[in-house]
Amino acid sequence: MNTNHSCFPLYPFSIQSTLNKREKKTRQLSCRDYFTWVSHNSIYMCVSAGIPEPSNECEWTLNYTGPNGSTDSLYMSQCYQYDVDWNSTSLNCTNSSLNITSKLPITNCKDGWDYNTTGSSLVTEFNLVCGDSWKLDFFQSCVNIGFFIGGLISGYIADRFGRKPFLISSILITGIFGILMAFAPNYPLVVTFRFIQGFVSKGCWLSGYILVAEFVGLEHRRTVGIVYQAAFTVGLLLLSGVAYVLPHWRWLQMTVTIPYFFFLAYYWCVPESPRWLISQNRKAEAKAIIHTIAKKNGKMVPDFLESLTADEEAGEKQVPSFLDLVRTPQIRKHTLILMYIWFTCAVVYQGSIMHMGSTAENIYFDFFISALVEFPSAILIIVTVDRVGRRYPWLVCCIITGITCLITAFIPHGYSWLIITLSCVSRMGITVSYEMVCLVNAELYPTFIRNLGIMVCSSMCDLGGVITPFIVYRLAAIWQELPLIVFAVLATVSGILVYFLPETKGRALPETIEEAENLHKQVKTTKLATTYLEEACHLS
């Protein structure tokens, strides 16, 4: 492939090498796992007037400013204080009356909290602790609410008006509100800007994924799809280092937002999807794009592509509809199963990261190691997906995730090495599931509703993201490992449902409802069995 020309010769791999780094990395940095760092909860306790003076002399100071011994001693010591005026009370290190703590009155924290941490986070800046701790859960939930609502709307927009216009506009909007969030002076504005980011960024990432899937032929679709997903892991690894170097959440927010503006260059580099143009009967534009790619890559355009008519009125445009996702039996079954699997992937993947963040001894190291194991997931898919197929490796990985989550829940905390090992295995399993659902979801819908189908199904991923913080942090208050039991059940059921999806190995992307309905039928195909558009994609 000649790389000395403009952006077109590199397409679709220009999108894969550049778009995936930005889309997947920035999605990770600014959306889900970024939450682990900007909202990292620290050790804290009430600030009491006059504490610094005796604390330099007496070892008992911190013990006596926070009551202990209740049912929830940690919460008591962090959210309540003894109602004592340390400035006016005559106390010394040997004062025996201090041992009678049960007689001291208790009150809520009056003067804020002292955080035992460097840098800043949403928690430390806006005091999202104790009675306001629910705001931390809501912060993460609001971006997933944005994903959910925006995903439903953006899927229709991308199918109705094109992949490229939506991709460019969503990049710009996400970047603008990411910068605004970094300068937001209060919690309500942070949440508002966060919601808007979620509203547009979900479609931004998936529009890029659809462009990749629709531009490459059958031979390369698996590779670019997996590499696209693997860039998410690169973002995870980079995030650990960036968060360590930049412990202040506003600087971190700026750092992960600025790359958005560089990728506005896609306006000149990335063409519209020929598949989508043909589905809208804009065949002249599609043919022009294919000719340009062929010319830049030094390839010849197949003769049969010349049969594409330039008459815009020769056929009827296909208008996407939500009803198309449930109108026919097979597509309806696929939609319902995929919605559940997307939901499970979000809850288990995000939940495992949040659970690790709340229990890890070294959050930076544990986060890095758990992210590193995602690379074997990509390798596993590359090795098996075109040899064994999509369905059975996917099914097995879901079941393994469920089993390891269940076992981990009952391992004593003293066996940290075993807990980390099993956590890495479950992380690999759910990562495979995440990458598989992205790949297969695009292969089960016809072109004119492909973007809509992925957006609607993946909206359940966003719904899962809304409730995940509450599952992790609220159920953990009952039993710290209870979230893992929930993850185990969800992942196991997901694996069972995968069995009922059709195998798409060696199958061309469906162009019509009829082709999508017949995917479950076992038809004899060859490695190069493709539609004329699949052949056209070999030009790139």
Secondary structure, DSSP 8 states (H G I E B T S, - for coil): ---SS-TGGGTTHHIIIIIHHHHHHHHHHHTSTTHHHHT----EEE--TT-HHHHTT-TTHHHHHS---STTHHHHHHHEEE---TTTS---TT-GGGG-GGGS-EEE-SS-EEE--SSB-HHHHHT--GGGTHHHHHHHHHHHHHHHHHHHHHHHHHHHH-HHHHHHHHHHHHHHHHHHHHT--SHHHHHHHHHHHHHHHHHHHHHHHHHHHHHS-HHHHHHHHHHHHHHHHHHHHHHHHHHHH--BHHHHHHHHHTHHHHGGGHHHH----HHHHHHTT-HHHHHHHHHHHHHHTT----GGGGGS---TTSS------GGGGTSSHHHHHHHHHHHHHHHHHHHHHHHHHHHHHHH-SSHHHHHHHHHHTHHHHHHHHHHHTTTT-SHHHHHHHHHHHHHHHHHHHTS-TT-HHHHHHHHHHHHHHHHHHHHHHHHHHHHSS-GGGHHHHHHHHHHHHHHHHHHHHHHHHHHHHH-TTHHHHHHHHHHHHHHHHHTTS---TT-----SHHHHHTTTS-----TT---HHHHHHTT-
